[in-house]
Amino acid sequence: MAKIVITIEDLPNGKVKTSCDPNFDTMIRMHISGTPFTAAHGYALAALNKIVEESKKNCPTRILIPRVGK
């Protein structure tokens, strides 16, 4: 079982800081060393990927509401 904590923090300059524990590099090193990923690792990496993807868009801030259920 894994526990991954993603923290999203507003900064005074209007930007946002995102951090993850364990961080992305640590998770990738775990994977390369042969440590199996859990579902939590997969969800965390997908969430981090989406955060990076959205941060690169040069458009007004929009709120993403995840779909819950089927």
C-alpha positions in Angstrom: 0.0 0.0 0.0 1.2 3.5 -0.8 0.3 7.0 0.5 1.0 9.8 -1.9 0.3 13.4 -0.7 -0.2 16.1 -3.4 -0.2 19.7 -2.0 -1.4 22.6 -4.0 -0.6 26.0 -2.5 -1.4 29.6 -3.6 1.6 31.9 -3.7 1.6 35.6 -3.0 2.5 36.4 -6.6 -0.7 34.8 -8.0 1.0 31.6 -9.0 0.5 28.1 -7.6 3.0 25.7 -6.1 2.4 22.0 -6.4 4.4 19.5 -4.4 4.2 15.7 -3.9 5.4 13.4 -1.3 7.0 11.2 -2.4 8.1 13.5 -5.2 7.9 12.6 -8.9 11.7 11.8 -9.2 11.5 9.4 -6.2 8.5 7.5 -7.7 10.3 7.2 -11.1 13.4 5.9 -9.4 11.3 3.4 -7.5 9.8 2.2 -10.8 13.2 1.9 -12.5 14.6 -0.1 -9.6 11.8 -2.6 -10.0 9.6 -1.6 -7.1 6.0 -2.2 -8.3 3.7 0.7 -8.6 0.3 0.6 -6.7 -2.9 2.1 -7.9 -2.2 5.1 -5.7 1.1 5.7 -7.7 -0.8 5.6 -10.9 -3.5 8.0 -9.8 -0.9 10.4 -8.4 1.2 10.4 -11.6 -2.0 10.9 -13.7 -3.0 13.8 -11.4 0.5 15.4 -11.6 0.5 15.0 -15.3 -2.8 16.8 -15.6 -1.7 19.6 -13.3 1.5 20.2 -15.4 -0.6 20.0 -18.6 -3.1 22.6 -17.3 -0.4 24.9 -16.0 1.2 25.1 -19.5 -2.0 26.4 -21.1 -2.0 30.1 -21.7 -5.7 30.7 -21.0 -7.8 32.2 -18.1 -8.1 30.0 -15.0 -10.9 27.6 -15.1 -12.1 25.2 -12.5 -12.0 21.5 -13.4 -14.7 19.5 -11.7 -13.9 15.8 -11.7 -16.8 13.4 -12.6 -17.7 11.2 -9.6 -19.2 7.8 -10.2 -19.8 6.0 -13.5 
